[in-house]
Amino acid sequence: MLGNALFADEIFGFHVQQAVEKTLKAWLCAYAVDYPLTHDLARLLTMLEKLGVDVKLFWPLVQFTIFAVQARYEDGLSALDEPLERAVEIENVRSLLVTAEEAVAKKI
């Protein structure tokens, strides 16, 4: 999806949101925490912070929560003000994945 105009930013944003949500939930599982049924990335990050996990680097990913909620349950997203910087967001998700994988590996 990096350089493919076939996929709208709304679709790309939805997949970013899903990757972040599932990663945060897996991270919480490593702490044996029951997470809520939610798409709210801020809520999941807050839960990790309460466990003492340093997640400050990942707070900008909270902006992708809207892609899950509106894309799924409402009439879709309206046009975005600015196009998503896909390469930047891919790196942000990659950083989250690597950090979470390392943290989970230490817990098991």
Buried (B, 14 or more C-beta within 10 A) or exposed (E): BEEEEEBBBBBBBBBBBBBBBEBBBBBBEBBEBEBEEBBBBEBBBEBBEEEEBEBEEBEEBBBBBBBBEBBEEEEEBEEEEEEBEBEEBBEBBEEBBEBBBEBBEEEE
